[in-house]
Amino acid sequence: MNLPKTAAIAVVTAVLASGCQHFSVATKGDTQMALTKDDVLSIRDGRFYLDGRPFAEISFNKFDLLWQLYDQLSSGKALNAGNPMLQAQDNALRELHEMGFRTIRIFALPWGPRGPESYADPDKRKLLYEALDKAFELCDKHDIRVVWSLAAGTFTDTKLVPDKGWVHGEEQKRELMSNPASRGRQLLYRYIDETVARYKHRRAVLMWEIGNETTLSADIGSNDRVFNGERMPTLEDVAGFFDDVARRIKAADPLRLVNSGGSHMRESQWNLYTNRSWKKDTFEEQFKCFNLLYANSAVDVIDVHSYMNNHPGYVISDGEGGEAFLDNRGWMKIAQRIGKPLMIGELGLHARPKTDKKVWDATPDYFESYADAAAAKPWVEKCLNDVIDAGVQLSYWWCYQSDRAMDQNNPQRFDLTRERNPELLKCIVDANRRLQQELGAAARR
């Protein structure tokens, strides 16, 4: 999800400057049992396998699983059986298990200034790992595995300063992604080395993700690629960052797959990269973007985020003066040409494109509120059918049991729960079963 200032998460500059000393990490709860390729997600002939069998799923982002637990600890509350937030997270994972879901996607650093800082600061780091240990205890309890988004793109000097907002320091996104010797990159390496080593023995880790929507930083801003006062990377910088970070992850855990965290390309991405123009890309130009990022990369899985409501988005040039619509089928074609599987890390509602030269305008009958389940259901079903028809093996709906109003009240990004919208939740359950049947990957426990 395109969260505001996702990459502008604070890292205390003084800590970054300390030389990124090695931090020892305990392994509480780690069974240290040897895992095999069958115990983790793998790829065979372009298909996902888990537990030695073909695997496909439409499941959920439970993005705040760690955030909620960390917030409890940072406010001085113990994660014991009487903690209401722990009970809520436990209940959510139990419900997902009962409905047949086996995996989720989570963000495994806290949001805001507590992100990389929670790793860099020794006291906060203890809380980070205590929260992560508890999160994985809950996942083990309910037989849930996670796509673990490592938030690699957030290790910058940006700070949130009272009365000033976001203030960008010496090292910004461009330095992080273009310079392996930067202080932020070195702290990121330490975080990867120790965190991946700590949890690589857990069966609950499905796949490592580099970071959330890193591609959206590429080439935006003024002619010198400065956006809101922050220096931004080029698409080539992002490609190098993906490859380098994926290799670092695999050095710590050679067994598991690595996905990028996406997201999609901006509609003008190739033109922004090559000539600083907002002219819409053609399909072939969009392919060039993906090919640059993934063709020769250590990243195993191409990851897009797919949201489309009644506002412009994902509209590219048809090369003949009109518009073309880039959707899940188009992304699948790109992934197949590159030879790597596609996943949709974040899935949200889609409106209906037109079929003439202008493929998109406001859709009058698009519903306005998730509370109107009868109006929303056809759109939810259409979105899910598009995923199944395109043959996407792995997708994660945004989201399950969020406490944020921006998730609960946004008709494009539904927060689903059994209590709030059971009719719409059933659409996901049914679609997941149908996807597994159609791809010959029926869930087996």
C-alpha positions as CSV (number, residue, x, y, z in Angstrom):
1,M,0.0,0.0,0.0
2,N,1.4,3.4,-0.9
3,L,1.7,4.7,2.7
4,P,2.6,8.4,3.1
5,K,6.3,8.9,3.1
6,T,7.0,5.2,3.3
7,A,10.7,5.5,2.8
8,A,11.1,8.5,4.9
9,I,11.4,6.6,8.2
10,A,13.8,8.0,10.7
11,V,17.2,6.6,11.5
12,V,19.1,8.4,14.2
13,T,22.1,9.9,12.4
14,A,24.3,9.6,15.4
15,V,23.6,5.8,15.6
16,L,24.3,5.4,11.9
17,A,27.6,7.2,12.3
18,S,28.7,4.9,15.1
19,G,30.2,2.5,12.6
20,C,27.3,0.0,12.6
21,Q,28.9,-2.2,15.2
22,H,27.8,-5.8,15.2
23,F,24.8,-6.5,17.4
24,S,24.4,-9.9,19.0
25,V,20.9,-11.3,18.9
26,A,19.5,-14.1,21.0
27,T,17.5,-16.9,19.4
28,K,14.7,-17.4,21.8
29,G,12.0,-19.6,20.4
30,D,14.2,-20.7,17.5
31,T,14.1,-24.5,17.2
32,Q,17.2,-24.6,15.0
33,M,15.8,-27.5,13.2
34,A,17.2,-28.1,9.7
35,L,14.7,-27.1,7.0
36,T,14.7,-28.5,3.5
37,K,13.5,-27.0,0.3
38,D,10.1,-28.7,0.7
39,D,9.6,-26.8,4.0
40,V,9.7,-23.4,2.3
41,L,8.2,-21.8,-0.7
42,S,10.1,-22.8,-3.9
43,I,9.8,-22.6,-7.7
44,R,9.7,-25.5,-10.1
45,D,9.0,-24.9,-13.8
46,G,7.5,-21.5,-13.0
47,R,5.2,-22.9,-10.3
48,F,5.2,-22.3,-6.6
49,Y,5.6,-25.3,-4.4
50,L,5.2,-25.6,-0.6
51,D,5.6,-28.7,1.5
52,G,6.5,-30.5,-1.7
53,R,3.2,-29.7,-3.4
54,P,2.0,-27.1,-5.9
55,F,0.9,-24.0,-4.0
56,A,-1.4,-21.1,-4.9
57,E,-3.3,-18.7,-2.6
58,I,-5.3,-15.5,-2.5
59,S,-4.8,-14.4,1.1
60,F,-4.3,-11.2,3.1
61,N,-2.0,-8.5,4.2
62,K,-1.9,-8.6,8.0
63,F,0.6,-5.8,7.7
64,D,0.3,-4.5,11.3
65,L,0.8,-7.8,13.1
66,L,4.3,-6.8,14.4
67,W,3.4,-3.1,14.6
68,Q,0.6,-3.7,17.1
69,L,2.8,-6.0,19.3
70,Y,5.7,-3.6,19.2
71,D,3.5,-0.7,20.2
72,Q,2.3,-2.5,23.2
73,L,5.9,-3.2,24.4
74,S,7.1,0.3,23.7
75,S,4.2,1.7,25.8
76,G,5.3,-0.5,28.7
77,K,2.6,-3.2,28.3
78,A,3.5,-6.9,28.6
79,L,2.6,-9.3,25.8
80,N,0.8,-11.7,28.2
81,A,-2.4,-13.6,27.9
82,G,-4.4,-10.7,29.3
83,N,-3.2,-8.2,26.7
84,P,-6.2,-7.2,24.6
85,M,-4.0,-6.4,21.5
86,L,-2.3,-9.7,21.7
87,Q,-5.7,-11.4,22.0
88,A,-6.8,-9.5,18.9
89,Q,-3.9,-10.6,16.8
90,D,-4.2,-14.1,18.1
91,N,-7.9,-14.2,17.1
92,A,-7.2,-12.8,13.6
93,L,-4.6,-15.5,12.8
94,R,-7.0,-18.1,14.2
95,E,-9.8,-16.9,12.0
96,L,-7.5,-16.9,8.9
97,H,-6.5,-20.5,9.7
98,E,-10.1,-21.6,10.1
99,M,-11.0,-20.1,6.8
100,G,-8.3,-22.1,5.0
101,F,-5.6,-19.5,4.6
102,R,-2.0,-20.6,5.0
103,T,0.0,-17.4,4.5
104,I,0.0,-13.7,5.1
105,R,2.2,-10.7,4.3
106,I,3.5,-8.5,7.1
107,F,5.7,-5.4,7.6
108,A,8.4,-6.5,10.0
109,L,9.7,-3.1,11.2
110,P,7.5,-0.6,13.1
111,W,6.1,2.3,11.2
112,G,7.4,5.9,11.4
113,P,10.5,6.9,13.2
114,R,10.5,3.6,15.1
115,G,11.4,1.7,12.0
116,P,15.2,1.3,11.4
117,E,15.7,3.2,14.7
118,S,14.1,0.3,16.5
119,Y,16.9,-1.9,15.2
120,A,19.8,0.7,15.6
121,D,18.9,1.5,19.2
122,P,19.9,-1.4,21.6
123,D,17.0,-0.9,24.0
124,K,14.4,-0.6,21.2
125,R,16.0,-3.6,19.4
126,K,15.2,-5.8,22.4
127,L,11.6,-4.8,22.1
128,L,11.7,-5.4,18.3
129,Y,12.9,-8.9,18.7
130,E,10.5,-9.6,21.6
131,A,7.6,-8.5,19.4
132,L,8.9,-10.5,16.4
133,D,9.3,-13.6,18.6
134,K,5.8,-13.3,19.8
135,A,4.4,-12.7,16.3
136,F,6.0,-15.9,15.2
137,E,4.8,-17.8,18.2
138,L,1.3,-16.8,17.1
139,C,2.0,-17.8,13.5
140,D,3.3,-21.2,14.6
141,K,0.2,-21.7,16.8
142,H,-2.1,-21.2,13.9
143,D,0.0,-22.7,11.1
144,I,0.4,-19.4,9.3
145,R,3.5,-18.5,7.3
146,V,4.5,-15.0,6.3
147,V,5.9,-13.0,3.4
148,W,8.3,-10.9,5.5
149,S,8.7,-7.3,4.2
150,L,12.1,-6.2,5.6
151,A,11.6,-2.5,4.9
152,A,15.1,-2.2,3.3
153,G,14.2,1.0,1.5
154,T,13.7,3.0,4.8
155,F,17.3,3.1,6.1
156,T,17.9,6.8,5.5
157,D,18.7,9.8,7.6
158,T,15.2,11.3,7.3
159,K,13.7,12.4,10.6
160,L,10.3,13.5,11.7
161,V,10.9,16.8,13.5
162,P,8.2,18.4,15.7
163,D,6.7,21.5,14.0
164,K,8.9,20.9,10.9
165,G,7.7,17.6,9.5
166,W,10.0,15.3,7.6
167,V,13.6,16.6,7.5
168,H,16.0,14.9,5.1
169,G,19.6,14.5,6.4
170,E,22.9,13.7,4.7
171,E,21.9,10.3,3.4
172,Q,18.6,10.1,1.5
173,K,17.0,7.5,-0.8
174,R,19.5,8.1,-3.6
175,E,22.5,7.5,-1.3
176,L,20.9,4.4,0.2
177,M,20.1,2.8,-3.1
178,S,23.1,3.9,-5.2
179,N,26.0,3.6,-2.7
180,P,26.7,0.2,-0.9
181,A,29.2,2.0,1.3
182,S,26.7,4.4,2.7
183,R,26.0,4.3,6.4
184,G,22.4,3.5,5.9
185,R,23.3,0.5,3.6
186,Q,25.8,-0.7,6.2
187,L,23.2,-0.6,8.9
188,L,20.8,-2.4,6.6
189,Y,23.3,-5.1,6.0
190,R,23.7,-5.7,9.8
191,Y,19.9,-5.8,10.1
192,I,19.6,-8.4,7.4
193,D,22.5,-10.5,8.6
194,E,21.2,-10.8,12.1
195,T,17.5,-10.8,11.6
196,V,17.5,-13.3,8.8
197,A,20.0,-15.5,10.8
198,R,17.7,-15.4,13.8
199,Y,14.5,-16.5,12.0
200,K,15.7,-18.5,9.0
201,H,15.1,-21.7,11.0
202,R,11.4,-20.9,11.5
203,R,9.0,-22.7,9.2
204,A,6.7,-19.7,9.5
205,V,8.9,-17.6,7.2
206,L,7.5,-18.2,3.8
207,M,9.6,-15.8,1.8
208,W,11.8,-12.7,2.4
209,E,10.7,-9.4,0.8
210,I,13.1,-6.6,0.3
211,G,10.8,-3.6,1.0
212,N,7.5,-2.0,0.3
213,E,7.0,-0.2,-3.0
214,T,10.6,0.8,-3.6
215,T,10.0,1.2,-7.3
216,L,7.8,4.2,-6.8
217,S,10.8,6.2,-5.7
218,A,12.6,5.9,-9.1
219,D,13.1,9.0,-11.2
220,I,10.4,11.2,-9.7
221,G,10.7,14.9,-8.8
222,S,12.4,17.7,-10.6
223,N,15.0,17.3,-13.4
224,D,17.6,16.5,-10.8
225,R,15.3,13.9,-9.3
226,V,14.5,15.7,-6.1
227,F,11.0,15.2,-4.7
228,N,9.7,17.0,-1.7
229,G,13.3,18.0,-0.9
230,E,14.6,14.4,-1.0
231,R,17.1,13.1,-3.5
232,M,15.5,10.1,-5.4
233,P,17.2,7.1,-7.1
234,T,17.1,6.2,-10.8
235,L,15.5,3.0,-12.0
236,E,19.0,1.6,-12.5
237,D,19.8,2.5,-8.9
238,V,16.7,0.6,-7.7
239,A,17.7,-2.4,-9.9
240,G,21.2,-2.5,-8.4
241,F,19.7,-2.1,-4.9
242,F,17.3,-5.0,-5.4
243,D,20.0,-7.3,-6.7
244,D,22.5,-6.4,-3.9
245,V,20.0,-6.7,-1.1
246,A,18.6,-10.0,-2.4
247,R,22.2,-11.4,-2.5
248,R,22.7,-10.3,1.0
249,I,19.5,-12.0,2.2
250,K,20.5,-15.2,0.4
251,A,24.0,-15.2,1.9
252,A,22.2,-15.4,5.3
253,D,19.5,-17.8,4.1
254,P,20.3,-19.6,0.9
255,L,17.1,-21.7,1.1
256,R,14.3,-19.2,0.7
257,L,13.0,-17.1,-2.1
258,V,13.3,-13.3,-2.2
259,N,10.6,-11.0,-3.7
260,S,11.0,-7.3,-4.3
261,G,8.0,-5.8,-2.6
262,G,7.2,-4.0,-5.8
263,S,5.2,-2.1,-6.6
264,H,4.1,-1.6,-10.2
265,M,5.9,0.9,-12.5
266,R,4.7,4.4,-12.8
267,E,2.8,4.8,-16.1
268,S,5.7,6.9,-17.5
269,Q,8.5,5.1,-15.8
270,W,10.7,4.3,-18.9
271,N,10.3,7.8,-20.2
272,L,11.1,9.3,-16.8
273,Y,14.2,7.1,-16.6
274,T,15.5,7.8,-20.1
275,N,14.4,11.3,-20.9
276,R,12.8,12.8,-17.8
277,S,9.4,12.9,-19.6
278,W,5.9,12.1,-18.2
279,K,4.9,10.8,-21.6
280,K,3.0,7.5,-21.1
281,D,5.0,4.4,-21.7
282,T,4.0,1.8,-24.3
283,F,3.7,-1.9,-23.2
284,E,7.2,-2.6,-24.6
285,E,8.6,0.4,-22.6
286,Q,7.0,-1.0,-19.4
287,F,8.5,-4.4,-20.2
288,K,11.9,-2.7,-20.4
289,C,11.4,-1.4,-16.9
290,F,10.7,-4.8,-15.5
291,N,13.4,-6.4,-17.5
292,L,16.0,-3.9,-16.1
293,L,14.9,-4.6,-12.6
294,Y,14.5,-8.4,-12.7
295,A,16.1,-10.2,-15.7
296,N,19.6,-10.4,-14.3
297,S,18.7,-10.0,-10.6
298,A,19.0,-12.3,-7.6
299,V,15.3,-11.4,-6.9
300,D,13.3,-14.6,-7.5
301,V,9.7,-13.3,-7.7
302,I,8.4,-10.2,-9.5
303,D,6.0,-8.4,-7.3
304,V,3.3,-5.8,-8.2
305,H,0.7,-4.0,-6.2
306,S,-2.7,-3.9,-8.0
307,Y,-5.1,-1.2,-7.0
308,M,-7.5,0.4,-9.5
309,N,-10.6,2.3,-8.6
310,N,-12.5,5.0,-10.5
311,H,-9.5,7.3,-10.7
312,P,-6.8,7.2,-13.4
313,G,-4.1,4.6,-12.9
314,Y,-2.3,1.8,-14.8
315,V,-3.2,3.5,-18.1
316,I,-0.3,3.4,-20.7
317,S,0.0,4.3,-24.3
318,D,-1.1,2.0,-27.1
319,G,1.6,3.5,-29.3
320,E,-1.0,4.9,-31.8
321,G,-2.2,8.0,-30.0
322,G,-4.6,6.2,-27.7
323,E,-4.5,4.4,-24.4
324,A,-4.0,0.9,-23.3
325,F,-4.9,-0.7,-20.0
326,L,-2.1,-2.6,-18.1
327,D,-3.7,-5.1,-15.8
328,N,-2.9,-8.5,-14.2
329,R,-2.8,-10.2,-17.6
330,G,-0.3,-7.7,-18.9
331,W,1.9,-8.1,-15.9
332,M,1.7,-11.9,-16.3
333,K,2.9,-11.6,-19.9
334,I,5.9,-9.5,-18.7
335,A,6.8,-11.9,-16.0
336,Q,6.6,-14.9,-18.3
337,R,8.9,-13.2,-20.8
338,I,11.4,-12.6,-18.1
339,G,11.0,-16.1,-16.8
340,K,10.1,-15.4,-13.2
341,P,6.8,-15.9,-11.3
342,L,4.5,-13.0,-10.6
343,M,2.9,-12.3,-7.2
344,I,0.5,-9.5,-6.2
345,G,1.8,-8.3,-2.9
346,E,-1.2,-5.9,-2.4
347,L,-4.5,-6.4,-4.1
348,G,-7.4,-3.9,-4.0
349,L,-10.6,-3.2,-5.9
350,H,-10.6,-2.5,-9.6
351,A,-13.1,-0.4,-11.5
352,R,-14.2,-1.2,-15.1
353,P,-12.0,0.1,-18.0
354,K,-13.6,1.2,-21.2
355,T,-12.8,-0.6,-24.4
356,D,-12.4,2.3,-26.9
357,K,-9.4,4.6,-27.4
358,K,-9.9,6.2,-24.0
359,V,-9.8,3.2,-21.7
360,W,-10.6,4.9,-18.4
361,D,-13.0,7.4,-17.0
362,A,-15.1,7.6,-13.8
363,T,-17.3,4.6,-13.5
364,P,-20.8,5.9,-12.4
365,D,-22.0,2.7,-10.8
366,Y,-18.8,2.2,-8.7
367,F,-20.0,1.8,-5.1
368,E,-19.1,4.3,-2.4
369,S,-19.1,2.4,0.9
370,Y,-18.0,-1.1,2.0
371,A,-21.0,-1.0,4.3
372,D,-23.2,-1.5,1.2
373,A,-22.2,-5.1,0.7
374,A,-24.7,-5.7,-2.1
375,A,-23.2,-2.9,-4.2
376,A,-19.6,-3.8,-3.3
377,K,-19.8,-7.5,-3.9
378,P,-19.8,-7.5,-7.8
379,W,-16.7,-5.3,-7.7
380,V,-14.9,-7.5,-5.2
381,E,-15.8,-10.6,-7.3
382,K,-14.6,-8.9,-10.5
383,C,-11.3,-8.0,-8.9
384,L,-10.8,-11.6,-7.7
385,N,-11.9,-13.1,-11.0
386,D,-9.3,-10.9,-12.8
387,V,-6.6,-12.5,-10.6
388,I,-7.8,-16.0,-11.2
389,D,-8.3,-15.5,-15.0
390,A,-4.7,-14.1,-15.3
391,G,-3.4,-17.2,-13.5
392,V,-1.6,-15.2,-10.7
393,Q,-0.5,-17.9,-8.2
394,L,0.0,-15.7,-5.1
395,S,-1.9,-12.6,-4.1
396,Y,-2.5,-10.7,-0.8
397,W,-5.7,-8.6,-0.3
398,W,-5.3,-5.3,1.5
399,C,-6.1,-6.1,4.3
400,Y,-7.4,-8.1,7.3
401,Q,-8.4,-6.6,10.7
402,S,-6.7,-3.2,10.5
403,D,-7.5,-0.6,13.1
404,R,-6.8,2.3,10.8
405,A,-9.7,4.4,9.5
406,M,-7.8,4.8,6.1
407,D,-8.2,1.0,5.6
408,Q,-11.7,0.6,7.0
409,N,-13.3,3.5,5.2
410,N,-11.6,3.5,1.8
411,P,-13.8,1.7,-0.8
412,Q,-10.7,0.9,-2.8
413,R,-8.8,-0.8,0.0
414,F,-11.1,-2.9,2.1
415,D,-10.2,-4.0,5.6
416,L,-12.1,-7.2,5.9
417,T,-13.2,-9.0,9.1
418,R,-15.7,-11.6,10.1
419,E,-17.7,-9.1,12.1
420,R,-17.6,-6.0,9.8
421,N,-18.2,-7.5,6.3
422,P,-18.7,-11.3,6.3
423,E,-20.4,-11.3,2.8
424,L,-17.3,-9.7,1.2
425,L,-14.9,-11.8,3.2
426,K,-16.6,-14.9,1.9
427,C,-15.8,-13.7,-1.6
428,I,-12.1,-14.0,-0.8
429,V,-12.5,-17.4,0.8
430,D,-14.4,-18.7,-2.2
431,A,-11.9,-17.2,-4.7
432,N,-9.0,-18.8,-2.9
433,R,-10.5,-22.2,-3.1
434,R,-11.3,-21.7,-6.8
435,L,-7.8,-20.5,-7.6
436,Q,-6.4,-23.6,-5.9
437,Q,-8.7,-25.9,-7.8
438,E,-8.0,-24.2,-11.2
439,L,-4.2,-24.3,-10.7
440,G,-4.2,-27.8,-9.2
441,A,-3.0,-26.6,-5.9
442,A,-5.8,-27.4,-3.5
443,A,-4.7,-26.7,0.1
444,R,-3.7,-29.7,2.1
445,R,-3.0,-29.5,5.8
